[in-house]
Amino acid sequence: MKSEVDFDIRAFQMKCLGIMDKFDALCREKGLRYYMACGTMLGAIRHKGFIPWDDDVDVYMPRPDYDRLMENAAEWLPAPLKIVNCDSDITFPHYFAKIEDESTTFIERAYLGHFGGIWIDIFPVDGITECRLMRALHVRRFKFWRRLLYYVYRDPWKHGRTFGGFFISLVQRIVSKQYAHRKLQNVIRQYGFETHNLLMPHNDKHKTFTHETLGDPTEYDFEGRKYFGVKDYDKYLTLIFGDYMTPPPPEQRVVHHNLVCCDLEHSYKDYMRSHGISEDK
């Protein structure tokens, strides 16, 4: 994907690294478990740091640790960092959480209505049933409510006065953001982390792995630091990426996010004021 705006990806990664440093220190202080995940875990193994073209940081947290962080992050996180989730900010269109740097601007898909700073993604890891049929039904329910959540946030007229726009407008009249979030969270939390051996972080891949694969948080080198990651990284990365040590062809080495604005020096609140957008939106 090509971003709408150019930005210095290495400078961006260093800002993310600053957030990660504070997050790691907080987790160590409070005894919270976390794991580098997805491309971040791959970067730790293949590059000893960021994948050169990667434009985000992904972290897993077991549900008990995730919930404890959500309950206390407003008190624990140092400024200018803040936790953002559907409970703390109703403009937030996701079912997981982010830690954002309020002194920066990082805006993608502005038509969804959320404006914020550079961030790291935090995905809760929940249990999942070992019954394939029930698991397939669970994933279908997750996809349904996730799609509905997208509909209740997006601008129905983004592509003009289309039939699809009228449909989305109708959905927004019937389903509130709060209701869609609540239903999706009920699905995600259906199976307990501690009571099921099979685990699932609810994301695009819907991959499952065991407690044994996740293991106790294990330290890995990352940009000269030590961060925690998945214990059996080989089994995990093979599950997610296949032949993970072979980089993709050059044409696939691109950023993931289609940005409207990236500013490493100024707050997204300045962007909102300059565009006449209320912070109460």
Secondary structure, 3 states (H helix, E strand, C coil): CCCCCCCCHHHHHHHHHHHHHHHHHHHHHHCCCCEECHHHHHHHHHCCCCCCCCCCCEEEEEHHHHHHHHHHHHHHCCCCEEEECCCCCCCCCCCCEEEEECCCEEEECHHHCCCCCCEEEEEEEEECCCCHHHHHHHHHHHHHHHHHHHHHHCCCCCCCCCHHHHHHHHHHHHCCHHHHHHHHHHHHCCCCCCCCCEEEECCCCCCCEEHHHHCCCEEEEECCEEEEECCCHHHHHHHHHCCCCCCCCHHHCCCCCCEEEEECCCCHHHHHHHCCCCCCC
